[in-house]
Amino acid sequence: MTENAQADALRRNTLREAALEEMAKFERKEIEFRKKDRAERAADLRLPLDEIKVH
């Protein structure tokens, strides 16, 4: 039974690592998409993203 439990734990860890890697990839793509979208919207509205000064 311990061999079975160890094999199951190894499979779970492998799947968990794969899932975490996929989530990280998705998050990186999402961040890049949001940056691009924000820049496009700012360009459409002619808003400077670098310097917005509020007095």
Secondary structure as the mmCIF struct_conf table of DSSP 4:
data_model
#
loop_
_struct_conf.conf_type_id
_struct_conf.id
_struct_conf.beg_label_comp_id
_struct_conf.beg_label_asym_id
_struct_conf.beg_label_seq_id
_struct_conf.end_label_comp_id
_struct_conf.end_label_asym_id
_struct_conf.end_label_seq_id
HELX_RH_AL_P HELX_RH_AL_P1 THR A 2 LEU A 45
TURN_TY1_P TURN_TY1_P1 ARG A 46 ARG A 46
BEND BEND1 LEU A 49 ASP A 50
#
